[in-house]
Amino acid sequence: MGVSSWPNDSELDKIKKTVADMAGVSVNVVKVVVSPYRICPLGAHIDHQGGIVSAMTINKGIILGFVPSIDSQVILRSGQFSGEVRFRVDQIQLPKDATKSNGKIEKSQSHPSKTVEECKWGNYAKGALYALQSRGNNLKQGITGFICGTEGLDSSGLSSSAAVGIAYLLALESANNLTVSPTENIEYDRLIENEYLGLKNGILDQSAILLSSYGCLTCMDCKTKKHKLIHPTKFETDKDSESKIPYKILLAFSGLKQALTTNPGYNRRVTECREAAEILLKAAGKEDEPILSNVEEEEFETHKSKLEMDLARRAEHYFTENARVIKGLEAWGCGNFEEFGKLISASGLSSIQNYECGCEPLIQLYTILLKAPGVYGARFSGAGFRGCCVAFVNSEYAEEAASFVKSEYFKLQPELASHLNRDTAVVICDSGDCARII
């Protein structure tokens, strides 16, 4: 077979057996949710401002094996984290920090405080229940499940959090015979991230994971919520035609890992963008919601002198990134990967200079990727506050490029590199499909 299949039969058999043993059922009744990781070649940091973004899934991600419980009990174990998560779907879930009527903060964890640290990885499952409940779904059936991510790729800027949230949504919906559209699940996962966990991110991650298709670039207008799939017209995108796909995707890891929920940088940038939008809209005499997509580019050019330097940079990134997405969609559709790559690299540079995210190791990794043989373009993956860069590379040079990046980065950052598995420090990937139950 051309493109390597994910998950493969061995992975599926292993997770089905694990769940069957947990629940005391036959392997044949175990269902599996496949929820891929996503990359964002162009459109970095502008989804929360209603911008136009691009994304695609890769053939790596989250696998969740599950069976419906005999009652409302949810029992979960993880391949990456210790402990066992237990809660009931008939328990009302509240956001992690829910304000009481008297103004005090009440933690809504349903398990005893002594086990919070051990089982905090279960927050996404509880967030999925919260999202479904908040839209009037009264669940009665729990699940027994085992979840795991592709080895070495968790918490690395590939939107593993959205992939996890979506996996739990699909499993709970299946167990309760709920028919939910991808568009509805985009909103449900937004509720997990924005309301339950308190992140201020947009809908790029969920949209990519739920709407993508093999070989296509997913374009999402985050203001109108409209999307379209674009594939290079010059090339076959059949999964059995690997030789006809002229690019591979490189994931290069820095050794830095920090969840967005513990890093204030992301939410601070979102706030700065809103502050810039508020000033620009006021100067233009408009009373719209303070997001940059409500500001015309001409209004930005006319009034940007009213912005402090930091806010001006954030707005500059928004408008230039929006333009790069539009140009990039055209380049992708024509199969012009050289031009597409240049735009990706320009996006990476603007993330550093205008959005001011990243750190020395990530910037070094980005610079090394630009020098690697056959690389069309590179940028940070995810928000740029943790440890991964993504690059598109000529498929004929993928192995050589991966070797070059590992060698050069290990020289520059031996301490961080010591935390990496050399075999998975740079991973060569293919395009993936959308999240689904198999």
Beta strands, then each sheet from edge to edge (+ up, - down):
strand 1: 31-39
strand 2: 52-68
strand 3: 73-78
strand 4: 85-88
strand 5: 97-99
strand 6: 105-107
strand 7: 143-149
strand 8: 217-221
strand 9: 227-230
strand 10: 247-253
strand 11: 375-380
strand 12: 388-394
strand 13: 426-429
strand 14: 436-437
sheet 1: 4+ 3- 7- 2+ 1- 14+
sheet 2: 4+ 3- 7- 2+ 8- 9+
sheet 3: 5+ 6-
sheet 4: 11+ 12- 10+ 13-
end
